[in-house]
Amino acid sequence: MGWSTHLQKQKGFSLIELLIVVAIILIIAAIAIPNLLRARIAANESSAVASLRTINTAQISYYSNYPTIGFASVLSRLSGTCTGTSVPTSAGSCMIDTTLATGSKSGYSFTVSGNVSGYAAWANPISANQTGVNSFCSVQDAVVRKTGTAAISTCSGTETPLQ
């Protein structure tokens, strides 16, 4: 029958083809991961602002319920486990959730100080530029303010309000 050569088809991928696929995946990851991190930071900052608004509402309610004490001096006074027959008290008023009362939520740490005449609440990223970029604060006027990138330990009420 003559000279006939039978070429067999290769099965599988060559090393070059695999390297090209891996390179494409790495390029896509290099583009996607920073965008994902920025989205996570934005979500954490939104959560921090919402948590400060919750603290503002709780502080105003606390002051209304306990006018002789004034505003809560620590987050734990705004929290508590009020279920069933237990009754809220000035030591545990059950106005915020227990997660926020620990002082840490969604990549931010929260602190309050308060007395009869006023209060301040502030939120700082736990890891700057990783869990959040900006710090936020509020005082008894209940306006949430952006304080920039530096971690803060108080709020004067003169910082830039959020728009």
C-alpha positions in Angstrom: 0.0 0.0 0.0 2.8 2.4 -0.2 4.3 4.6 2.3 1.7 5.9 4.6 2.4 7.7 7.7 0.0 7.9 10.5 0.4 11.0 12.6 -1.2 10.7 15.9 -2.8 13.7 17.4 -1.4 15.0 20.7 -3.7 14.8 23.7 -3.4 17.4 26.5 -1.8 20.8 26.7 1.8 21.7 26.0 3.8 23.5 28.7 3.7 26.8 26.7 -0.1 26.7 26.5 -0.3 26.1 30.3 2.1 28.9 31.0 0.0 31.3 28.8 -3.2 30.4 30.7 -1.5 30.9 34.1 -0.1 34.3 32.9 -3.6 35.4 31.8 -5.1 34.4 35.2 -2.4 36.3 37.0 -3.0 39.4 34.9 -6.8 39.2 35.7 -6.1 38.8 39.4 -3.7 41.7 39.4 -6.5 43.9 38.0 -9.3 42.5 40.1 -7.8 42.2 43.6 -7.1 46.0 44.2 -10.7 46.8 43.1 -12.0 44.1 45.5 -10.0 45.6 48.4 -11.2 49.1 47.6 -14.8 47.8 47.6 -14.2 46.2 51.0 -12.8 49.4 52.4 -15.8 51.4 51.1 -18.2 48.8 52.7 -16.3 49.0 56.0 -16.5 52.8 56.0 -20.2 52.7 55.2 -20.7 50.3 58.1 -18.7 52.6 60.4 -20.9 55.6 59.6 -24.1 53.6 60.1 -22.7 52.3 63.4 -22.0 55.9 64.6 -25.5 56.8 63.6 -26.8 53.9 65.7 -24.6 55.1 68.6 -26.0 58.7 68.2 -29.6 57.4 68.4 -28.7 55.2 71.4 -27.0 58.1 73.2 -30.0 60.4 72.8 -32.4 57.6 74.0 -30.1 56.9 76.9 -30.0 60.5 77.9 -33.9 60.7 77.7 -34.2 57.5 79.9 -31.5 58.4 82.4 -31.3 62.3 82.6 -29.6 62.3 86.0 -26.8 60.2 84.6 -26.6 62.0 81.2 -25.0 60.3 78.2 -23.4 56.8 78.4 -19.7 57.0 79.3 -18.9 53.6 77.6 -20.4 51.4 74.9 -21.3 48.6 77.3 -23.9 50.9 79.0 -25.7 51.2 75.6 -25.8 47.4 75.2 -26.9 44.5 77.5 -28.8 41.3 77.2 -32.4 42.3 77.8 -34.5 39.3 77.0 -37.6 37.8 78.7 -38.1 39.2 82.1 -34.9 41.2 82.4 -35.3 45.0 82.4 -32.9 47.6 80.8 -30.9 49.6 83.3 -28.4 52.5 83.1 -25.6 49.9 83.2 -27.1 47.9 80.3 -29.8 49.7 78.4 -30.1 47.3 75.5 -30.0 50.0 72.8 -27.2 48.7 70.6 -26.2 45.2 69.6 -23.6 43.3 71.5 -21.2 43.2 68.5 -21.0 47.0 68.4 -20.7 47.1 72.2 -17.4 45.2 72.0 -15.9 48.2 70.4 -15.0 46.5 67.1 -17.2 45.9 64.0 -16.5 45.6 60.3 -12.8 46.6 60.4 -13.3 49.6 62.7 -12.9 50.2 66.4 -15.5 52.3 68.2 -15.2 54.4 71.4 -17.5 56.8 73.3 -17.1 59.1 76.2 -20.0 60.8 77.8 -21.3 62.7 80.9 -24.2 64.9 81.9 -23.4 67.7 79.4 -22.5 65.8 76.3 -20.8 62.9 74.5 -18.3 62.1 71.8 -18.1 58.9 69.7 -15.4 58.0 67.2 -14.5 55.2 64.8 -11.0 54.4 63.6 -9.9 51.7 61.1 -8.4 48.7 62.9 -5.7 48.5 60.2 -5.1 51.8 58.4 -5.5 51.5 54.6 -6.5 47.9 54.9 -9.8 47.8 56.8 -10.5 51.5 56.2 -9.0 54.8 55.2 -10.9 57.5 57.0 -11.8 58.0 60.7 -15.2 59.3 61.7 -16.7 60.9 64.8 -19.8 62.5 66.2 -21.0 64.6 69.2 -24.3 65.3 70.8 -25.6 67.2 67.7 -25.7 63.7 66.0 -23.9 64.8 62.9 -21.4 62.3 61.6 -18.1 63.9 60.7 -15.1 62.7 58.6 -11.8 63.3 60.3 -9.4 62.2 57.6 -6.9 59.5 57.6 -5.3 60.0 61.0 -6.6 57.9 63.9 -8.5 60.1 66.4 -9.1 59.8 70.2 -11.8 62.4 70.6 -14.2 64.5 68.6 -14.6 68.3 69.0 -17.6 68.7 66.8 -15.7 71.1 64.4 -14.6 68.4 61.9 -16.0 68.2 58.4 -19.6 66.9 58.3 -20.4 64.1 55.9 -22.4 65.2 52.9 
